[in-house]
């Protein structure tokens, strides 16, 4: 008789869908919504960007507590609460009489929903179901961010064009509340032993891998005193922040060279498409070769993209830079999740991921405003590229200081 597929891979597919909702309807779709909000309420660009920045800060600030809750309570309850919160946030926006309620809705209920449907939640759950193939599993699930970015914005724009933005965003909220909690309740299972299984679908439980931290509870301040934690947040945070600031300005790099806006948009699409390939590829590499080497691949590819961007004077050179950016940007999230899994006990994985998310969110929040300030001050992005290149070069060198489990018993 044919054997049943390991249930962990079903969870990978479910997590991919949840990530597509959590990030596709927010980060990727926001620019479509922003145009309608600008027409309706005529706010300043700064006020509009407060929605996006506020969502990310909410994700970061709530992540340490959320990580602890994910380690202690059934994950499906937190995910369901988050999806209902997100859906209600979109409904509130559709009924909003002013831009103030729109901003508050994006930051609080939608921001909380993003946090519960993020790489923190997904990687915490999948880290229990996979050990040998953890990086691959998380890398496949992380494709949800790219798929959501491709899928939801054009659908939303079409509905908005045929009706209006309030109908479209209110309908989105209703669909999220009606569908996603049912999916989570039906399919999400916290641990393989809850179904009489073992990680990776093995016949017997494998011995727990040695880690640089025991399963004791660690406060955020205790983590900040650990070398490995500081190295992870600095190295990964620099990579995430670089990818964020480059993505936020990517289309402008082309228009600054006199290219048409559609050619700038193609650069964004190219980076997203490359992410579809490199996300699972980097996850798989994290399972089979040195995690330090994979980390160096990510930081070096992003540093290389900054170097090429800094000398780009034509569109083909921008394409080369975008290709390098796609490698690093597509692989940074599975790398992040795999690196934490290599260094910390699975029983406190959510706690550690939550703490790293807080610090890395602060890195990310700084990036776009800094890029804008550099361009406004110098009328060029060259100083931005060189600054990022220098930071990433230092971070690549610091990778050698990470202490893997075989090197030490305590970080």
Secondary structure, DSSP 4 states (H G I P E B T S, - for coil): -PPPPPHHHHHHHHHHHHHHHHHIIIIITHHHHHHHHHHHH---HHHHHHHHHHHHHHHHHHHHHHHHHHHHS-HHHHHHHHHHHHHHHHHHHHT-SSHHHHHHHIIIIIHHHHHHTSHHHHHHHHHHH-STTHHHHHHHHTHHHHHHHHHHHHHHHHHHHHS-HHHHHHHHHHHHHHHHHHHHHHH--S-GGGGT--GGG-SSPPPPPP-SS-SS---HHHHHT-HHHHHHHHHHHHHHHHHHHHHHHHHHHHHTTT--HHHHHHHHHHHHHHHHHHHHHHHHHHHHS-HHHHHHHHHHHHHHHHHHHHH--SHHHHHHHHHHHHHHHHHHHHHHHHHHHHHS-GGGHHHHHHHHHHHHHHHHHHHHHHHHHHHHHHSSSHHHHHHHHHHHHHHHHHGGG---TTT-S--
